[in-house]
Amino acid sequence: MQEFLIQLVKAVIIQIGGLFGIFFAFGFVLSKLQEWTQKNYFRSVGWKGILWTAWIGTPLHEYSHAFFAKLFRHKIINMALFKPNYQTGELGYVHHSYNQKSFYQSVGNFFIGSAPMISGSLFLVLLLKFILPNGNQVFAPLTGDYSFLGMLKGVIESISILFSWQNLTSGWFWLFLYISFCIASHMAPSKPDRKGIWYGFILIVIVLIILNILFLLIKIDITNYVLTLSKWLSILIAVFTYATIISFTHLLISKIIFWPIKKLR
């Protein structure tokens, strides 16, 4: 019995890490980068500084929630793609309800909460490919080798191509950078989003536990089969890595630009 439980726990942990690890890892990093960047704006130029990026980033954030809510058959009660509220700090909202007896709709909370991170990252890559002439060259180093050293090398190469002299002297590059910053500043899951993510995630974990118990009872370990699905997530690793590069760049630039203003306040 003890050996069975150890095998069960080990299998579930590996499967969860392989399928959902990137969502939680990148979600945490992107949330922190977004939080620190917005603090730079707020402490230097105040609430209106956040609106400088929110008018583009927030509608995409909220529309992503609405799209996935519809996809998982939730009922949208009301929504505002961009409605800043200084008192609450709210920039927009999507209020939705669902049938709690429906497993499909309940699990959908995970994807609805993660939606801005997924769609925001994908939109950043599309922006890169369609606005910058060398967009494909910027993204290419981030695909292929997902070892730590391989990803580090890819990030360095991607940054060097992104901020090449050819791009820095192009007006399109600065337009691209501004829109990218707007999206990156509002793509991380908010606190209410994270509550929905956890609720959907717990249901997924329960299903994985039940499936593993059933298969282990007949001496079949489904870990390898589940992990084959994680290979399809490899493109998301590259996409999230690029989104992290943009978010980190935004943090650095906001720190440099607003540092003198912060000192004067």
C-alpha positions as MATLAB code, in Angstrom:
seq = 'MQEFLIQLVKAVIIQIGGLFGIFFAFGFVLSKLQEWTQKNYFRSVGWKGILWTAWIGTPLHEYSHAFFAKLFRHKIINMALFKPNYQTGELGYVHHSYNQKSFYQSVGNFFIGSAPMISGSLFLVLLLKFILPNGNQVFAPLTGDYSFLGMLKGVIESISILFSWQNLTSGWFWLFLYISFCIASHMAPSKPDRKGIWYGFILIVIVLIILNILFLLIKIDITNYVLTLSKWLSILIAVFTYATIISFTHLLISKIIFWPIKKLR';
ca = [
       0.000    0.000    0.000;
       2.805    2.397    0.908;
       4.628    1.618   -2.331;
       1.418    2.211   -4.280;
       0.889    5.620   -2.647;
       4.500    6.644   -3.321;
       4.162    5.643   -6.967;
       0.836    7.511   -7.202;
       2.167   10.739   -5.670;
       5.315   10.617   -7.797;
       3.348   10.075  -11.010;
       0.845   12.877  -10.296;
       3.560   15.374   -9.366;
       5.557   14.638  -12.548;
       2.440   14.894  -14.713;
       1.314   18.170  -13.130;
       4.795   19.644  -13.452;
       5.041   18.618  -17.094;
       1.615   19.910  -18.084;
       1.121   22.974  -15.908;
       4.553   23.909  -14.579;
       5.148   26.535  -17.272;
       1.850   28.302  -16.500;
       2.693   28.728  -12.823;
       6.391   29.507  -13.329;
       5.898   32.125  -16.024;
       2.697   33.385  -14.401;
       4.595   34.135  -11.188;
       7.480   35.854  -13.000;
       5.211   37.930  -15.257;
       3.037   38.963  -12.297;
       6.072   40.211  -10.359;
       7.509   42.082  -13.356;
       4.111   43.703  -13.994;
       3.732   44.641  -10.311;
       7.195   46.249  -10.104;
       6.746   48.116  -13.401;
       3.384   49.562  -12.383;
       4.874   50.662   -9.059;
       7.505   52.617  -10.994;
       4.720   54.408  -12.872;
       2.561   55.012   -9.815;
       5.370   56.290   -7.582;
       6.703   58.660  -10.210;
       3.791   60.049  -12.247;
       0.870   58.611  -10.288;
      -2.299   56.821  -11.389;
      -2.368   58.464  -14.830;
       1.001   56.898  -15.602;
      -0.584   53.450  -15.440;
      -3.324   54.578  -17.857;
      -0.585   55.361  -20.397;
      -0.307   51.624  -21.047;
      -3.701   50.444  -19.787;
      -5.766   51.863  -22.652;
      -4.323   49.179  -24.934;
      -3.361   46.435  -22.494;
      -6.543   46.304  -20.415;
      -9.034   45.757  -23.289;
      -6.924   42.838  -24.545;
      -6.740   41.450  -20.981;
     -10.515   41.619  -20.485;
     -11.392   40.422  -23.978;
      -9.218   37.353  -23.366;
     -11.279   36.529  -20.281;
     -14.499   36.992  -22.245;
     -13.321   34.803  -25.142;
     -12.334   31.879  -22.911;
     -15.487   32.341  -20.796;
     -17.553   31.863  -23.948;
     -15.356   28.945  -25.004;
     -16.106   27.160  -21.721;
     -19.804   28.060  -21.905;
     -19.850   30.550  -19.051;
     -22.552   33.210  -19.041;
     -21.155   36.747  -19.262;
     -23.236   38.952  -16.965;
     -21.549   42.256  -17.820;
     -18.167   43.509  -18.917;
     -16.165   46.677  -19.433;
     -13.071   46.430  -21.597;
     -11.681   49.690  -20.197;
     -13.261   51.485  -17.239;
     -10.612   52.861  -14.841;
     -11.646   53.268  -11.212;
      -9.175   55.193   -9.082;
     -10.792   54.139   -5.776;
     -10.626   50.388   -6.426;
      -7.676   50.336   -8.834;
      -9.838   48.404  -11.278;
      -9.219   49.094  -14.962;
     -11.829   46.827  -16.512;
     -13.821   43.701  -15.700;
     -15.658   40.660  -16.988;
     -18.315   39.275  -14.648;
     -19.431   35.777  -15.537;
     -21.305   32.874  -14.020;
     -21.359   29.144  -14.704;
     -23.037   25.885  -13.758;
     -20.984   24.538  -10.841;
     -22.333   21.058  -11.525;
     -20.685   21.107  -14.948;
     -17.151   19.715  -14.822;
     -16.290   21.307  -18.174;
     -17.371   24.766  -17.059;
     -15.705   24.419  -13.659;
     -12.349   23.351  -15.140;
     -12.703   26.269  -17.551;
     -11.915   28.617  -14.638;
      -8.256   27.620  -14.961;
      -8.075   28.686  -18.591;
     -10.288   31.756  -18.141;
      -7.985   33.011  -15.387;
      -4.868   32.236  -17.445;
      -6.334   33.725  -20.633;
      -4.628   37.166  -20.534;
      -1.209   35.563  -20.095;
      -1.795   33.156  -22.992;
      -3.371   35.604  -25.448;
      -1.103   38.494  -24.399;
       2.016   36.422  -25.031;
       0.727   35.197  -28.386;
      -0.222   38.743  -29.391;
       3.298   39.951  -28.536;
       4.749   37.349  -30.879;
       2.296   38.263  -33.670;
       3.189   41.918  -33.165;
       6.852   41.013  -33.477;
       6.330   39.057  -36.680;
       4.072   41.568  -38.435;
       5.682   44.889  -37.482;
       9.408   44.165  -37.368;
      11.118   43.062  -40.609;
      13.454   40.773  -38.635;
      10.743   39.487  -36.278;
      11.303   35.834  -37.181;
      15.026   36.203  -36.476;
      14.254   37.633  -33.016;
      11.964   34.747  -32.079;
      13.943   31.875  -33.653;
      16.670   31.602  -30.915;
      13.977   30.946  -28.294;
      12.833   27.686  -29.903;
      14.528   24.299  -29.954;
      16.799   23.943  -26.913;
      14.908   24.202  -23.604;
      17.764   23.346  -21.274;
      18.758   26.148  -18.892;
      21.946   27.005  -20.782;
      20.196   26.656  -24.124;
      17.409   29.031  -23.091;
      19.890   31.509  -21.597;
      21.878   31.546  -24.814;
      18.668   31.949  -26.819;
      17.501   34.877  -24.660;
      20.815   36.724  -25.066;
      20.805   36.183  -28.826;
      17.149   37.235  -29.112;
      17.765   40.471  -27.164;
      20.798   41.338  -29.276;
      18.761   40.931  -32.487;
      15.762   42.790  -31.077;
      17.861   45.814  -30.103;
      20.074   45.782  -33.168;
      21.100   49.109  -34.705;
      18.815   48.370  -37.650;
      15.799   48.284  -35.328;
      16.836   51.167  -33.086;
      16.965   53.510  -36.087;
      13.499   52.488  -37.319;
      10.341   54.356  -36.305;
       8.359   51.139  -36.600;
      10.511   49.574  -33.884;
       9.598   52.262  -31.334;
       5.903   51.938  -32.182;
       6.243   48.183  -31.790;
       8.043   48.615  -28.457;
       5.376   50.951  -27.062;
       2.486   48.640  -27.999;
       4.449   45.676  -26.625;
       4.945   47.487  -23.325;
       1.212   48.257  -23.167;
       0.358   44.581  -23.583;
       3.109   43.269  -21.287;
       2.024   45.638  -18.493;
      -1.452   44.100  -18.275;
      -1.161   40.455  -19.279;
      -0.395   38.803  -15.945;
      -3.302   37.236  -13.997;
      -4.771   39.535  -11.322;
      -5.643   38.353   -7.796;
      -9.249   37.485   -8.759;
      -7.890   35.704  -11.849;
      -5.563   33.608   -9.699;
      -8.468   32.461   -7.508;
     -10.217   31.101  -10.584;
      -7.009   29.470  -11.781;
      -6.547   27.608   -8.497;
     -10.141   26.395   -8.420;
      -9.935   24.968  -11.942;
      -6.480   23.564  -11.259;
      -7.630   21.657   -8.155;
     -10.334   19.942  -10.205;
      -7.768   18.952  -12.835;
      -5.507   17.513  -10.125;
      -8.403   15.473   -8.690;
      -9.108   13.996  -12.130;
      -5.415   13.130  -12.603;
      -5.340   11.414   -9.209;
      -8.428    9.326  -10.021;
      -7.069    8.359  -13.463;
      -3.697    7.368  -12.020;
      -5.311    5.267   -9.288;
      -7.398    3.368  -11.831;
      -4.464    2.707  -14.165;
      -1.987    1.849  -11.422;
      -4.423   -0.747  -10.089;
      -4.047   -2.565  -13.416;
      -0.247   -2.004  -13.351;
      -0.119    0.749  -16.001;
       1.826    3.967  -15.453;
       0.358    6.670  -17.692;
       3.078    9.239  -16.907;
       4.862    8.840  -20.246;
       1.585    9.130  -22.145;
       0.619   12.306  -20.266;
       4.060   13.840  -20.761;
       3.785   13.386  -24.527;
       1.083   16.065  -24.336;
       3.585   18.441  -22.714;
       5.669   18.369  -25.906;
       2.889   20.349  -27.568;
       3.431   23.037  -24.924;
       7.023   23.658  -26.034;
       5.958   26.514  -28.307;
       4.312   28.169  -25.276;
       7.660   28.090  -23.472;
       9.193   30.121  -26.296;
       6.202   32.484  -26.369;
       6.230   33.024  -22.590;
      10.007   33.486  -22.632;
       9.674   36.241  -25.212;
       6.888   37.864  -23.158;
       9.217   37.783  -20.134;
      11.960   39.513  -22.152;
       9.558   42.319  -23.122;
       8.240   42.641  -19.553;
      11.750   42.784  -18.083;
      12.838   45.351  -20.684;
       9.813   47.479  -19.794;
      10.711   47.268  -16.097;
      14.286   48.423  -16.749;
      13.248   51.300  -19.026;
      10.559   52.477  -16.580;
      13.138   52.401  -13.790;
      15.637   54.465  -15.797;
      13.137   57.000  -17.182;
      11.188   57.603  -13.975;
      14.096   57.498  -11.518;
      14.806   61.273  -11.783;
      11.082   62.091  -11.467;
      10.797   59.853   -8.408;
      13.721   61.688   -6.798;
      11.997   65.062   -7.317;
       8.670   64.026   -5.810;
];
